[in-house]
Amino acid sequence: MNPNPTRPVKVLVFQNRFRLGGQELQTVLNVRTMDRTRFEPVVASLHMDGEHLADLAVEGIRPVVFDLGTSMLRPNTALVVARAARFLRANGIALVHAQDLYTNVVGVAAARLAGIPSVVTRVDLNHAVTGYKRPVLTWVSKMADRVLVNAVCIRDLAIREGVEPDRIVVVRNGLDLAAFDRAAAAEPEPPAPEPGGIVSVANMHHPVKGQTDLLMAMKEVLRVRPDAHLVLVGDGVRRPHLERSAWQLGIADRCHFVGHRFDAPAIVARSAIGVSSSYAEGISNAILEAMAARLPIVATAVGGTVELVREGVSGYLVPPGAPAALARRLLDVLARPQLRRRMGERGRRIVEEEFAVEQMRTSYDALYEDLTGLKVPRIMYGAA
C-alpha cells in the first residue's frame, strides 16, 4: 500500500545490463512511459554497461548498481541481496520489478526481506537457461507475487513448472509507433544495403536464431530469383561462422552482414520481406518492427511468433529447421507484389491494435496498481 497517496509510488525496475536487446528495449520503454504523477521509476542494475544507458540518461536516470559479479553461486550473493533490501527500505520502494534471471533472483529475495511485493519477468522459452539456472528460475517464479510474461506460450511453460496461473500476467511487448515511424522515415546511415531485400534482425550469439537455416533457404531462393538479396542486421560471436557459411554456400555476394545498427528501422522500412528463422521466441521485437514497417513476414512457427504472425493474413508460418519450406514461402511472397502490400498493411494494423505502447502501458499500470494498492486518479488528457 502506498503510505502517502499524494506522492507517486516508487517502483524499482531491476535490469542485469542495458546492452542492445529486445528485452532491454522494453525495460527502457517501460521506464520512459511511466506517468510520473503516479509512478516514480528507480532503476537498478547488476552491471553498469550497455548502449541503452544513454537512453536512460536522456530521462535523467542513472541506475543504482548492485554488483553481483559473475555468478550467483557465491557468498557475495547474500550480501548483495541484503544491501538491496536495505536500499528498498531506506528509499521507500513499494514494488520491485525484476527483468531477467539474475535480477529475478536478487530482486525477489530482497523484496521479501524488505516486506514488499515483487514481479519477475520471463520473455523467452528458456533456450539459454541451463544447468542449475533452470530450477532456480522455477523456484523464484513460484516465490514472486507476479510473473510477467509477454506471450501465452511462456505462460503455459510457467504453469507446467508449477506456477499458479492466477499469478501470471501476460503483458504484450509495446512499440512506440510514432518514434518508430520517425526512425523508419530517416535515411539509413552509410554503408546502407540496397533496398528491396529480405531482412532479418537478430543477434548472432546463439544458434536458437536459426540463421544457418536462413542461409540455406537463401541459396534455394537465389536459384529461382538471382536478383534477391538478404540483409542480416545484428552481431555476435557466431557472425564469423555465419559469414563462412555464406561463402561455402556460394551466396556471400547476395548476403549483406551489416552488424548492429541504430538505424535498423530505416533499413527494415526499405526492405521487401521480414524473415525470422528462430527455433524459439517470445514476442519478437524484430517481427513487431517489420510488421510496423508494413512488411509481410515469413517466420518459423515457434513460441510467441504464432501469436504475432497471422497465417495467410500478415505473413506465412513455416516449421522450424526446414530451410526448404522457408525458401518456398519467401519465393511465394517475392513473386506476388500485391500480396506483399496487402499482408504488410494488415500487419501494420495488428501492431496498431494489439501491440502499441499505449496497450503495454495500460497493462503495466494495472499490474502495478494491483500490487501496491495505488489510489491516484488518472489525468484525463484533454479535460478542462
Stockholm file with secondary structure:
# STOCKHOLM 1.0

chainA/1-384         MNPNPTRPVKVLVFQNRFRLGGQELQTVLNVRTMDRTRFEPVVASLHMDGEHLADLAVEGIRPVVFDLGTSMLRPNTALVVARAARFLRANGIALVHAQDLYTNVVGVAAARLAGIPSVVTRVDLNHAVTGYKRPVLTWVSKMADRVLVNAVCIRDLAIREGVEPDRIVVVRNGLDLAAFDRAAAAEPEPPAPEPGGIVSVANMHHPVKGQTDLLMAMKEVLRVRPDAHLVLVGDGVRRPHLERSAWQLGIADRCHFVGHRFDAPAIVARSAIGVSSSYAEGISNAILEAMAARLPIVATAVGGTVELVREGVSGYLVPPGAPAALARRLLDVLARPQLRRRMGERGRRIVEEEFAVEQMRTSYDALYEDLTGLKVPRIMYGAA
#=GR chainA/1-384 SS CCSCTTSCEEEEEEESCCCSSHHHHHHHHHHHHSCTTTEEEEEEESSCCCTTHHHHHHTTCCCEECCCTTCSSSTHHHHHHHHHHHHHHHTTCCEEEECSHHHHHHHHHHHHHHTCCEEEEECSCSTTCCTTHHHHHHHHHHHSSEEEESSHHHHHHHHHTTCCGGGEEECCCCBCHHHHHHHHHSCCCSSCCCSSCEEEECCSSSGGGCHHHHHHHHHHHHHHCTTCCEEEEBCCTTHHHHHHHHHHTTCGGGEEEEESCTTHHHHHHTCSEEEECCSCCSSCHHHHHHHHTTCCEEEECCTTHHHHSCBTTTEEEECTTCHHHHHHHHHHHHTCHHHHHHHHHHHHHHHHHHSBHHHHHHHHHHHHHHHHTCCCCCCCTTCC
#=GC SS_cons         CCSCTTSCEEEEEEESCCCSSHHHHHHHHHHHHSCTTTEEEEEEESSCCCTTHHHHHHTTCCCEECCCTTCSSSTHHHHHHHHHHHHHHHTTCCEEEECSHHHHHHHHHHHHHHTCCEEEEECSCSTTCCTTHHHHHHHHHHHSSEEEESSHHHHHHHHHTTCCGGGEEECCCCBCHHHHHHHHHSCCCSSCCCSSCEEEECCSSSGGGCHHHHHHHHHHHHHHCTTCCEEEEBCCTTHHHHHHHHHHTTCGGGEEEEESCTTHHHHHHTCSEEEECCSCCSSCHHHHHHHHTTCCEEEECCTTHHHHSCBTTTEEEECTTCHHHHHHHHHHHHTCHHHHHHHHHHHHHHHHHHSBHHHHHHHHHHHHHHHHTCCCCCCCTTCC
//
